[in-house]
């Protein structure tokens, strides 16, 4: 195994783990117990890691003047494959869908709660306040329902 391949594999694995653990749904979760591992998060982690592979080659070219077309192409192909996995929700069953939706709803509660903390957001549109309160209430109810379905 070449040194370059090992370096790219390590880069890919580290970025995959970072992509799964530190994804936006987990970072925006309203409650820690709203965080679930799902296939969609795994696909997102793979997508992030594959983007880093080809993106890293662009950085190498800009900063050091060298570019590995083979690694770049593999990264782009992996990214395309990940997009297909994500968009088609391959192997995502009802349980996997529920796990992802809990995180999605939880992040909606986080952003809505932050919006509601600033009264200036509602000076010109009282409907926005009503909408935000309804979202906060409904999303929390739906999380409870989905957790009961798991």
C-alpha positions in Angstrom: 0.0 0.0 0.0 1.5 3.3 -1.1 2.1 6.1 1.4 -0.2 8.4 -0.6 -3.0 5.9 -0.5 -2.6 5.5 3.3 -2.6 9.3 3.8 -5.8 9.6 1.7 -7.4 6.7 3.6 -6.6 8.3 6.9 -8.0 11.6 5.7 -11.1 9.9 4.5 -11.7 8.0 7.7 -11.1 11.0 10.0 -13.4 13.2 7.9 -16.1 10.5 7.9 -16.1 10.3 11.7 -16.1 14.1 12.0 -18.9 14.3 9.4 -21.1 11.8 11.3 -20.4 13.0 14.8 -20.2 16.8 14.1 -22.9 17.1 11.5 -25.4 20.0 11.5 -28.3 18.0 12.9 -26.3 16.9 15.9 -24.9 20.4 16.5 -28.4 21.9 16.3 -30.2 19.3 18.4 -32.4 20.9 21.1 -31.8 18.1 23.5 -29.0 15.6 23.7 -31.4 12.7 23.7 -32.7 13.8 20.3 -29.5 12.7 18.6 -29.7 9.4 16.8 -27.4 7.6 14.4 -29.0 7.0 11.1 -28.1 5.9 7.6 -28.7 9.4 6.3 -26.1 10.7 8.8 -23.7 8.0 7.7 -24.3 8.9 4.0 -23.7 12.6 4.9 -20.5 11.7 6.7 -19.3 9.7 3.6 -20.3 12.7 1.4 -18.3 15.1 3.6 -15.3 12.8 3.6 -15.4 12.2 -0.2 -15.6 16.0 -0.8 -12.5 16.4 1.3 -10.6 14.0 -0.8 -11.1 15.9 -4.0 -11.1 19.3 -2.3 -7.7 18.5 -0.7 -6.3 18.0 -4.2 -7.4 21.5 -5.2 -5.8 22.9 -2.1 -2.6 21.0 -2.9 -2.6 22.5 -6.4 -3.2 26.0 -5.2 -0.7 26.0 -2.4 2.0 23.6 -3.6 1.5 23.4 -7.3 0.9 19.6 -7.6 -2.3 17.8 -8.3 -3.1 14.1 -8.4 -5.8 13.6 -11.0 -6.5 9.9 -9.9 -7.2 10.8 -6.3 -9.3 13.8 -7.4 -11.3 11.6 -9.7 -11.9 9.0 -7.1 -13.0 11.7 -4.7 -15.5 13.1 -7.2 -16.8 9.7 -8.0 -17.3 8.9 -4.3 -19.1 12.2 -3.9 -21.4 11.4 -6.8 -22.1 8.0 -5.3 -22.9 9.6 -1.9 -25.3 12.1 -3.6 -27.1 9.1 -5.1 -27.3 7.4 -1.7 -28.6 10.5 0.0 -31.1 11.5 -2.7 -32.5 8.0 -3.2 -32.3 7.2 0.6 -30.9 3.7 -0.2 -31.7 1.2 2.5 -33.4 3.8 4.6 -36.4 2.1 6.2 -39.1 3.5 8.5 -36.8 3.3 11.6 -33.9 5.0 9.9 -36.3 7.7 8.6 -37.7 8.3 12.1 -34.1 8.6 13.6 -33.2 11.2 11.0 -36.5 13.1 11.4 -36.1 13.4 15.2 -32.8 15.2 14.7 -34.4 17.4 11.9 -37.3 18.4 14.2 -35.0 19.0 17.1 -32.9 21.4 15.1 -36.1 23.2 14.1 -36.9 23.7 17.8 -33.4 25.0 18.4 -33.6 27.6 15.6 -37.2 28.5 16.5 -36.4 29.0 20.2 -33.5 31.3 19.3 -35.8 33.3 17.0 -38.4 33.6 19.8 -35.8 35.0 22.2 -35.5 38.2 20.2 -38.7 40.3 20.2 -37.3 42.5 17.4 -38.0 39.6 15.0 -41.7 40.2 15.4 -42.0 44.0 15.2 -43.4 44.0 11.7 -45.0 40.6 11.4 -47.1 39.2 14.3 -47.9 36.2 12.2 -44.3 35.1 12.4 -44.5 34.9 16.2 -47.6 32.7 15.9 -45.9 30.5 13.3 -42.8 30.2 15.4 -44.8 29.2 18.6 -46.8 26.7 16.5 -43.6 25.2 15.1 -42.0 25.0 18.5 -45.0 23.2 20.0 -45.7 20.9 17.0 -42.2 19.8 16.5 -41.8 18.8 20.1 -45.0 16.8 20.0 -43.9 15.1 16.8 -40.6 14.2 18.4 -42.4 12.5 21.3 -44.6 10.6 18.8 -41.6 9.5 16.7 -39.7 8.4 19.8 -42.6 6.3 20.8 -42.7 4.7 17.3 -39.0 3.5 17.6 
